[in-house]
Amino acid sequence: MKLKSFAKRMNIESDFYSFNPLYSSFLQSGVDSNDYETLCLKKGEVLYFQRFNRQGFYFIIEGLAKMELSHPTPRVIRLCKRGDMVGYGSWLVPKTENYKLMALQDTTVQFWTKDASESLQRKSTLVNQLLIEHLAQVILHKDERIASLQGETVENRVAHLLLWLAKNFGRQTAQGLLIDISLDRDCMAQLAGTIPVTLARVLTYFEQEKIILREKRKVLVLNIQELEKKTF
């Protein structure tokens, strides 16, 4: 793990500033440079929500990471992409040492301290409003996931996962939409709420139906319309 060079960091953060309104509201409200730091993670590196005895949270500036609950058994909670804020309010939850953020590719994150966040909330109604909107979206996402696990088939859930990955990481090719990230089978199975063997069966079925094509650990979506039909 290392700090970004100043020039590259400023370029990345400037682009992200216009991309993420919550992040820009933090900067506009006035912060001290000691309140946050920008870090570059290599694939496989891990972060926790306490850094040098300071509690805080992360903005994903670029790249991809997974949030895991490591106890009692490791479980993938969600994927964290560019623009996501991860771990906000973790200082209110017991046993946060069981949660971690692992980079799935080279990833740039920014660590913000709890104290900085609370100071900005006291200063700015805009920061408060955007934080509430963010937390409402997190709750909505969790509600949708619970409903999906209760009411959808495994086939539906795998199709939803592939569509989400295609939307966020898809790259158009001559054959179709290539999901341009590598996820292992265990990670994909946990995200779809199933086990690796069942996931493999569903992916094989989609491949036989000529909806997708698997290329090592990547998936090429050949027919996005047919994949959408598999979600219901």
Secondary structure, DSSP 8 states (H G I E B T S, - for coil): -EE--HHHHHHHHHHHHHH-HHHHHHHHT---GGGEEEEEE-TT-EE-SEETTEEEEEEEEESEEEEEE-SSS-EEEEEEETT-EE-TTGGGSTTGGGEEEEESSSEEEEEEEHHHHHHHHHH-HHHHHHHHHHHHHHHHHHHHHHHHHHHS-HHHHHHHHHHHHHHHHEEE-SSSEEE-S---HHHHHHHTTS-HHHHHHHHHHHHHTTSEEEETTEEEES-HHHHHHTT-
